[in-house]
Amino acid sequence: MSYLSISTWSLHRMLGPLRWTSWDTEASEHSTHVQDQPQIHTLLELPAQAANRGYQAVEVCHFHFPRTDADYLTLLRKSFTDAGVSFDTLLLDYGDLTAEDENRRLADLNLIREWIDIADLCGAKRIRVIAGEASPNDDLAIRQSARTLSELGEYAASRNVQVVTENFKALTSTGKSCLKLLGETGVAVRMITDFGNFHGEDKYEEIASTIPYSLSVHAKAAYDESGYPDETEFARCLDAVKSVGYDGAYVLIYDGPGDMWEGLERIKRIVEPYL
């Protein structure tokens, strides 16, 4: 049965500082840049806030974790359990499985494994791993990414976590490349389909083609300067999902101006009839 979820990205102006991970080429190591943001809710408070607003699940971006020590992760797991909200997916927002720099690729793999361990400790069912930043037409890169995702999937399964990827970044920017990748991984890896990451005249066909492999959809609308969604375009995306009998999480994505909870309510109203 389908259900409502939110991503912490939809509340990023309310959850405190963002901790962005990047690769320092000169030092050949990862670095973290902290971007200051207001904190209206702590991450520990979010599951209860989501439950009070009618959401059954949450996806948490890795840059919203203020700490990753075992004590904090235990508290985070408990906050989801106490609220009766599912921690569906930890969204790892960094990593390039197709990086040409071997040092970076191996360092990224180690970092991804560390976040898989974090997902296990905090109770996340899944972790989103970016497939890569190579061209979607690079078949060699697709095979390399698929092989690595499958290996990571085995590592994650030993920790009761499932690896998923997304039509996010260049390698999976087309429906065709997504299906090629999934064909190489078999059943080991599933997807998230994000409405905002396919473009052009084939967008709705691409959404429909990847939905059978997707455990959640990022229901992202196009917003005007006041934060109101293009309802006609958004409905076309939702209809594409409905056309293939989707039965999973609708993760509401809002990044427009104004109050982010209010922005989410505007798209929630449109999505609810599709549940």
Summary of the structure (lengths in Angstrom):
residues: 275
radius of gyration: 17.9
end to end distance: 7.8
largest distance: 51.4
contacts: 937
relative contact order: 0.14
helix: 46%
strand: 21%
